[in-house]
Amino acid sequence: MGFLDHTTLWISYIPIYFANGVLAIFYWLAGQSPLLVSLSGACGMFYLLDTEVQHRATYLPQRERSQIIGSMPRTAQVMTIIIFVMWALAQWNMAAPVPWIGAIMWVCGFLVLVAMPSQRFNLLWYVKAGIAIYALCVIGSRVYLRYTATIKVEQWTMFGQSTIPDTLIQATQTNTASILVWLLWLVVPLGYFSMLVQQLFVNPMSLSHPFITVQKMIHQIRDRNGVNQ
């Protein structure tokens, strides 16, 4: 086979290589879809909510923000980055549904924050704290299960018994794993979403203006416009 034939054959393989590359990228993105969903929620908090909350914390008027924006503290944004990195490490190579639970926590937290501008300052802290607690629970459970999987039978004698049957050790590990599954799949997420629902309905809805915020309602009352309910 001559040089021309080799060149023609190599050129004919280019579409195949390109298609394989596109498929490999697609499969990788599909495998990382929970992390990408979490990233979308984190980016929404970082770009849309953290800046506003940070401005409230520093009490800067609107006309002065553009003048000293470079010297503004970035505490809220840094917290979002730290918590997202913590969550990314916690869910890495973790079996479903834990990565998807965390992704839903990020997105639901962001949506609730968008829907509640009057309570955004305090609620943003609770949302991030809830995700951080869940990430720590995931990391702690993974460390514990990996450690107990490699522990030897002789090391169990530290609990005060000279001999422990293998069946008892296996039963203990199984029961502990079941408790951790309930903790990660139900207990911690349920507490987080219960907090969001409680904050979402903490104030009664106005019957005449359903979409009005508490801040606007107080402003109307002070202006003596009144809000009929």
WORA-V700197 format. One record per backbone hydrogen bond with DSSP energy under -0.5 kcal/mol. NH is the residue of the N-H (numbers start at 0). CO is the residue of the C=O. E is the energy in kcal/mol with one decimal. If there is no record, write none. Layout:
[[NH	CO	E] [NH	CO	E]]
This chain:
[[5	1	-2.2] [6	2	-2.4] [7	3	-2.5] [8	4	-2.4] [9	5	-2.5] [10	6	-2.4] [11	7	-1.9] [12	8	-1.0] [13	9	-0.6] [13	10	-0.9] [14	10	-0.5] [16	12	-2.5] [17	13	-2.6] [18	14	-2.6] [19	15	-2.5] [20	16	-2.3] [21	17	-2.5] [22	18	-2.5] [23	19	-2.4] [24	20	-2.3] [25	21	-2.5] [26	22	-2.9] [27	23	-2.1] [28	24	-2.5] [29	25	-2.4] [30	26	-2.2] [31	27	-1.5] [32	29	-1.1] [35	31	-2.2] [36	32	-2.4] [37	33	-2.3] [38	34	-2.4] [39	35	-1.9] [40	36	-1.8] [41	37	-2.4] [42	38	-2.8] [43	39	-2.1] [44	40	-2.0] [45	41	-2.7] [46	42	-2.9] [47	43	-2.0] [48	43	-0.8] [48	44	-0.9] [49	44	-3.3] [52	48	-2.5] [53	49	-2.6] [54	50	-2.1] [55	51	-1.9] [56	52	-2.1] [57	53	-1.4] [58	54	-0.8] [58	55	-0.6] [59	54	-1.3] [63	60	-1.0] [64	60	-0.8] [64	61	-0.7] [65	61	-0.6] [67	63	-1.4] [70	67	-1.0] [71	68	-1.0] [77	73	-2.6] [78	74	-2.2] [79	75	-1.8] [80	76	-2.2] [81	77	-2.6] [82	78	-2.6] [83	79	-2.3] [84	80	-2.5] [85	81	-2.4] [86	82	-2.4] [87	83	-2.8] [88	84	-2.2] [89	85	-2.0] [90	86	-2.5] [91	87	-0.6] [93	90	-2.1] [97	94	-1.1] [100	96	-2.5] [101	97	-2.3] [102	98	-2.0] [103	99	-2.5] [104	100	-2.1] [105	101	-2.2] [106	102	-2.3] [107	103	-3.0] [108	104	-2.1] [109	105	-2.0] [110	106	-2.6] [111	107	-2.5] [112	108	-2.0] [113	109	-2.1] [114	110	-2.1] [115	111	-1.0] [118	115	-0.8] [119	116	-0.9] [122	118	-2.3] [123	119	-2.0] [124	120	-0.6] [124	121	-0.5] [125	121	-1.5] [126	122	-2.6] [127	123	-2.0] [128	124	-2.6] [129	125	-2.4] [130	126	-2.0] [131	127	-2.5] [132	128	-2.5] [133	129	-2.0] [134	130	-2.4] [135	131	-2.4] [136	132	-2.2] [137	133	-2.2] [138	134	-2.5] [139	135	-2.8] [140	136	-2.4] [141	137	-2.1] [142	138	-2.3] [143	139	-2.4] [144	140	-2.6] [145	141	-2.1] [146	142	-2.1] [147	143	-2.8] [148	144	-1.4] [149	145	-0.7] [149	146	-1.0] [150	146	-0.7] [154	151	-0.5] [155	151	-0.6] [155	152	-1.2] [156	153	-1.3] [157	154	-1.2] [158	155	-1.6] [159	156	-1.7] [168	164	-1.8] [169	165	-2.7] [170	166	-2.4] [171	167	-2.4] [172	168	-2.5] [173	169	-2.4] [174	170	-2.5] [175	171	-2.4] [176	172	-2.4] [177	173	-2.1] [178	174	-2.2] [179	175	-2.3] [180	176	-2.1] [181	177	-2.3] [182	178	-2.2] [183	179	-2.6] [184	180	-2.8] [185	181	-1.9] [186	181	-2.2] [187	182	-2.2] [189	185	-2.6] [190	186	-2.2] [191	187	-2.1] [192	188	-2.9] [193	189	-2.2] [194	190	-1.7] [195	191	-1.8] [196	192	-2.5] [197	193	-2.5] [198	194	-2.4] [199	195	-2.1] [200	196	-1.7] [201	198	-0.8] [211	208	-1.6] [216	212	-2.3] [217	213	-2.5] [218	214	-1.9] [219	215	-2.4] [220	216	-2.2] [221	217	-2.5] [222	218	-1.7] [223	220	-1.3] [224	219	-2.4] [225	219	-0.9]]
